[in-house]
Amino acid sequence: MRRVGRARGVVWVVAVICCTLAGTRSFALPVEVFEEIANLPKIKKVWSSSGVDYGTTDSLAACPVDDGKRVLLFATAKKAGRVDVFDATTGVYERSIGRPGSGDGEFKYPNGIATVSFRSADNSQKTFILIVDRDNARVVAYNPNTSGTMSSIITDGLYRPYGCTVSCSDSSVFLYVTDTEVPYEQTVKKYELTFCDGKIESRYLFAFGDKSGAGVIQEAESIVVDETTGRVFVCDEADRPKNVKVYMENGGFTGKTIGDGLFEGDPEGVIVMKVGNCRMVVVTEQRKYASIWHVYDADSLKYRGAFTGKDGVANTDGICICPCPFNGFPAGAFFVVHDDSEVRAYHLQNLSSLMN
């Protein structure tokens, strides 16, 4: 991968050539952006999703179903008040869950999404999709292996929630939710989740976020936990500075941030993944013309480089991976949102090759 440089204090000249890095839409690309993207390593997409009128796609979660025989991809359609479901092998739309509203089975601006699994009393695995319902200020659980059962697992204590992530420690399962328009120290809320009598129950533990200094999270959305180190990575989209704050699972700020002075666009989707014997943090830099993924060593936090999509991908919000092999993806898949609409899939081994 190449390292990405930044030019400061200059006026970007617009190229005369019309480029199509963002898919079928043509636009005049700033020369410096064109040169920067042209020099980045690129991964080739396997498919683009199809079969639905998109409702401003935001976040993604992959979920094995039918006893692991298939993988479905869930994508929040925030302005349509629903979640779209795609076959992860082909990208073909299968169905939607939810409808606009505030009642049971309804959403008002669904945003963050995550997959969570539990071991039941008979030692079978129960998997659910968790959806942050922003304007209803709640978190909803959906069982993908039933006929569409949904239930609210968190209804109190959230104001304007956005992102979420799940982590496991020993036999415990934890949910982290980013909240906005709240005091800084209430930005991230942590819950313990349990599965009992066929349903998920949540217990609020604490909230965190520094009140001042480098650890203040001004505009939170995407979040991920590195279960190996116990670090919590929180993307901060505020203009000064755009970066990723590094906290610990106990809510303490490490004093470290990544991405300072690097991101021109918003830091959006973030994941932790293993590449051989190394673990990497991958952060999306959302740009209008092209999305760039920045890679950091998960242990040292050293910057490793950046890459983008070969077929042109832009304005990305959510990303996720399915690390396990499934039909059509022998080493798993990397999924991204393109321009608030379609979803694109890439072979995970291609991403791993770039990182190596």
Salt bridges, closest charged atoms under 4 A:
GLU36 OE2 - ARG6 NH1 2.53
GLU36 OE2 - ARG287 NH2 3.13
ASP58 OD2 - LYS78 NZ 2.78
ASP66 OD2 - ARG70 NH1 3.91
ASP84 OD1 - ARG82 NE 2.54
ASP87 OD2 - ARG70 NH2 3.54
GLU94 OE2 - ARG70 NH2 2.28
GLU94 OE1 - ARG95 NH1 3.82
GLU106 OE2 - ARG99 NE 3.16
ASP133 OD2 - ARG138 NE 2.84
ASP135 OD1 - ARG134 NE 2.64
ASP179 OD2 - LYS189 NZ 2.96
GLU181 OE2 - ARG160 NH1 3.48
GLU192 OE1 - ARG203 NH2 2.64
ASP226 OD2 - ARG279 NH1 2.60
ASP236 OD2 - LYS245 NZ 2.78
ASP239 OD1 - LYS242 NZ 3.23
GLU264 OE2 - ARG6 NE 3.93
GLU264 OE2 - ARG8 NH1 3.58
ASP266 OD1 - LYS242 NZ 2.46
GLU285 OE1 - ARG6 NH2 2.80
GLU285 OE2 - ARG287 NE 3.01
GLU285 OE1 - HIS294 NE2 2.68
ASP299 OD1 - ARG279 NH2 2.44
ASP339 OD2 - ARG25 NH2 2.97
GLU342 OE2 - ARG344 NE 2.69
